[in-house]
């Protein structure tokens, strides 16, 4: 187990190093498979060196965000390590609040990225419930007698199929 922890530590250290250090990281986030970095100075980011690191499956630059692909489950663990180190680094540093990045103006790309970040986690649930609703409608067309024979079962399937659509606003609020 210590080997896995050491590997995650090394991975976090390499991402920090190749990003130009914590002082260059304006925003640190993650998703299921990627560490997402918005840097103060993108010229300090060493993409080629990071691609050679054991455990890094790829590096993507999307707009203003550098994404380091580390794999499912690993991203959250590496993020946790990096976030703890970054918090310690900012607590110990004597930087003034003036060195924090200035909020950028309106951007269509940033708006679309925000919308995508909100809706992407809901896609599997939408697909699953859509498939259930589609199957119910197909059975109603092909075998209406089956629906009449088992009305409670089809009410249950309809309830399951419409659940995500009924709670979509809550799900968007959670992920947004």
N, C-alpha and C positions, 0 to 999 in steps of 0.2 A: 504494500500500500504506500510505503514511503516513496517508492520509485515513481508512482503516479503523481504524488504531491510535488515531488521534485521536478517532474516534467512540466506540471502546470506552472510552477514557480519560474522555471526557465523560460517557458513560453511567454508569460507575463513580462518578464524582464526584457526579453528580446523585442517584444512589441513596443514597450516603453522606449528602449534604446533606439530602435529604428524609426520611431516617431519623433525623435528629437528631445526626448525626456518629458516629464510631466509638466514642466514649465511651458512646453509648446502645445499641450493638449488643452483646447478650449472646452470641448465636450466629450465625455466618454459614456457610451451607451452600448447595449448589446441586444441581439435578437436570439433566435434559437441556435443559429449556426455561426454568427459573426460578431466580432468586436467592431463597433462603429466609432470612429474618431473624427472629430472636426478639429483641425489644427489651426493654430495662429499663423504659422508659417509652413505652408505645404512643401516648400523646397527642402526642408529638413527631413522629409519622409523618404526612407530608403526602401523602395518597393522591391528591388532585385535582391537585396540582402535578406529581406523579410520572407521572400518566397523560398529561400534556401533553408530556413529554420525548420527543424523537425517538428511536425505538428501543424504547420501552417499549410492549408490546402489550397490557398489562393489569396490574391489581393485584388480588390476592385476599387476603382475611384468613381464615385457617383456624385456629380455636382461638386459640392464642397465637402463631401464626406468620404473618408477613407474607410474601407471595410476589409477587415482581416478575417478570412474564412478559416475557422478552427474546428468546426464540426458540431454536431448535435450534442447538447449537454456540456460540452467542454467550454463553450462560449460563456455560459453563466458562471462557471467556476473561475475561469481566467479573469472575467470582468470583476468578480468579487475580490480577487487578489489585487488586481490593478486599482480598483476603487479604494481599498483599504490603504494601499501604498500612497495613492494620490492624496487621500485625506491627511495622512501623516505628513506628506511633503508640504501641503499647503498650510498645515498647522505650524510646522517648524520654520517655514520661510517667512521672510519679512517683507513680502510683496505688499504693495498698497492696492486698495481696491481699484485704482485707476488702471492697473495692468490687466484687468479682466476685459474680455472682448466686448466691443461695442455692438449693440443689437443692430442687425442689418435691416434695411428697408424691405418693403414688400417684394416678393419674388414669386412668379407663377410656378417655377420649378419647386421651390420650398413648400408652397401651398399644396401642390400635387403630391409631394413626398409625404407631407403630413396626412393628407387624406388616405394615401396608400398605407401608411403605418397604422391608421385607425381601422381600415377595413380588411387588411390582409389576415389578421388573426381570426376574423369571423368567417372566412371563406370555407373552411372544412365543415363548419356547422351548417352554413347556408346550403352547401352542396348536399350534405346528408339529408337534411329536411326536405330539400327540393326533390331529391330522388324518392323519398317516401311518399310525398304528395303526388308525384308523377305516377308511381306504381298504383296508388289508390285510384287515380283517375283512369288508368289503363284497365284495371280490373272492373271498374264500374262500366266501362264501354264494352269490354269483351264478355264479362260474366256478371250481368246485373243480379242474377239470382243468387250468386255467392254473397253479394253485399246484403241482400235481403235475409239470407239464411244466418249470417253472423253480424248483426248490426252493431253489437257492443265492441266486437273486435275492430271493426272499421272505424268506430268512433275513437277508440284508443289510438289507432294508427294516425287518424286525422289530428288528434291532439298532439301526438309526438311530432308529426310533420309540421305543424303550425307553431310549435313552441319557439323556435328561433326567431320566426318572423314576429311573434307577439312580443318578445323580449329584446328585439334588435336595438331599440333605443338605449336600453340599459347596458347591453354589451358594448355598444359604441361609446357610451359614457365611461365604461370601465377601461377600455383599451385606448380611448382618446385622452 
